[in-house]
Amino acid sequence: MASLAIECVDLSKSYGRGITALNTVSLRIEEGSSFALLGENGAGKSTLVRILMGFIFPTSGRVRVLGEEQVARAHHRVGYVHERPIFETRFTGRAYLSYLGQLSGLWDNANRQRITNLLTRVNLLEASERPIGTYSKGMLQRLAIAQALMIDPTLLILDEPTSGLDPRSQWEVRQILAALRTQGKTLLLCSHYLSEVEALCDSVGILRRGNLILSGAVSDLLHTQGLVEITLAEHLAAREVIARLDLIDIVTEEHGNVLRIPETMQERVLERLVTARIPLLSLNPVNRTLEEVYVRTTQQREDSTVVS
């Protein structure tokens, strides 16, 4: 059984005046996996990250980070990239990382070698002798990742790492994260970019108003719609075939020569199509995007809240 990088059990955090930022959140993230925390602003993502980093404490419940209930004890194995990193702009990139390396106990040749490797990894080697004040926003974000990797962490927590970046800079950051993923680092990513999450993460959790309303493997969430799409021969109109074979009560969607049916009705519909000698081009399960999963899940929760 894989070790857990993060384990939260019935975790809650309340502030004054009846404000509940987290409400009995239970979550397990395995070491070596990449997990995305999704949710609108104010959903509780930042509160959960602050608890995991030991910046604040929960009101109730239990949390473990890399096996440590006193999460500060895991700090030497955790890298953190803040949504808005702050730097001393008079430093060069290399000097800044060198200083952080010394604070981490890296000196002389070990320090220099570690910094050169990190600058190469985040594609800042050529700019390493320039003052940080001359760096673009994308370069600053890559420097923040290099800073977080200085201690060679087991767990890397990134809060909106591509927010506000231009497309090229976003791509560069995603390439770095994809490489870290293949190297076995555990990634916890907070992001509003769902296509980014779908490409980078193994599993996700959706927070809404402090409640974890959905969590699971990305592959499972995208394949659980329970619909099958049947493509008829190009000269056929799905609407006419549906009417002729009395499939109106079974088919959920149709357009052109394509119809969609519940997976549970697949055998029945195929039997009718084959018996009627209707030529088929393809039959495939319907997959959703992560954006569709997110919108549908949050909308269902909103509807249930209104009804109640």
C-alpha positions, 0 to 999 in steps of 0.5 A: 500500500502506497504511503500517504503524503497528505491525510485529512480526517474530518478537518474543520476550520472556523473563524469568528462570527460563524465563518466556516472555512472548512467543514469536516474535510477528509482527504487522502493523497498518496506519495508520488501522485499529483492532486489538484484542489479545485474551487471558486474563490472563497471555497477554502483552498487557501485555508486548507493549504495554510493548514497543511503548511502549518501556518494556521491550525484546524479547529477540529479534525486531524491532519498528517503531512508526510506522516507528521501530525505536527506538520512543521516537522515535515517542512524540510521535505515540503516545497511551497510556491505561493500564488504571489511570490515576493523576492528581493529584486536587487539579488541576481537569480543565482545569488538569491538561490545561493542565499536560500541554499545556505539557509538550507545547509548547502555550502560551497560546491554543493550549493553551486552545483545544486543551484546550477542544476535548478537554474537549468531545470527551470530554464533560467541559467542564462539569466542567472546573473541578472538582477531579479528586478529585470525578470518577467512574471514568467521568469519570477514564477520559474524562480519561485519553483526553483526556490521551492525545489532547493531542498529537493522536497518530497511534496511540492505545494503550488498555489495557482502557479500559472495565474496571470502568465502569458500562454508561453510562460504558462506552457513553460511552467507546465513543462516543469511540473510535468517533468517533476511528476515523472520524477515521482514528486508528490504535487498538490496543485491549486488551479483555476485552469481545468485543462491544465489540471486534466493534463497534469494531475492524477486526481482532483478534489472540488471544494465548495463553501468549505465542503469537499463535494467531489474527489477521485481519479481524473480518469474515473471522473471523465469516464463515469457519465454512463453514456455510449455514442453510436455513429451511423453511416453518413447517409443516415439521419439519426432522428429518422432511425430513432423514430423508425425503430421506436427508440425515442424513450431510450436515446438521450441525444441525437444530432446528424448521424450520431445518437447517444444512449445510456450504457445500460441500454447498449445491448437492446439498441444494438440488437434493434440496429443490427436486426434492421440492418442499420450500418454503423461506423463506430460505438464509443463511451462518452467522455467528459472534460474536467470542466464539464465535471466541475460545472455539473458537480457545483451546479448540482450542489447549488441546486440542492442548496436552493431546494433545501 
